[in-house]
Amino acid sequence: MESNRLEVLTDFDECPCTGGTLDKLVQPAILAALTQGPSHGYRLVERVGEMSLLGGQKPNASGVYRVLKQMEARGLVASSWIFSESGPAKRSYQLTSTGEDCLKRWIETLTRYRDGISSLLKAARKAVDANH
């Protein structure tokens, strides 16, 4: 007979409540960072990290590059190689007009999310306060 035991959460580092599942916000963060002008991938990782959307942590660099590749395939960004005599070639990314349109939609979506999250926080705080 199979047991239907519940696993008790004891390690909050693995819980979505830490915000670790906010990686979907990397795309609008990259788009916003590229409004400052073309940039290479490593600098984009730094810019996204400066936005504090991941609790002050830098995003996973390989994840940013993976998102950049997907965004380029969708026409949101364009890339070109920059060659230098003093170092290795770097791929530079720039925002396309389609990417700008996408960012405008993200602004609308994130505004709705923010409003919904504010409402959820108010309800959660009220519930916690009522139980204590």
Secondary structure, 3 states (H helix, E strand, C coil): CCCCCCCCCCCHHHCHHHCCCHHHHHHHHHHHHHCCCCEEHHHHHHHHHHCCCCCCCCCCHHHHHHHHHHHHHCCCEEEEEECCCCCCCEEEEEECHHHHHHHHHHHHHHHHHHHHHHHHHHHHHHHHHHCC
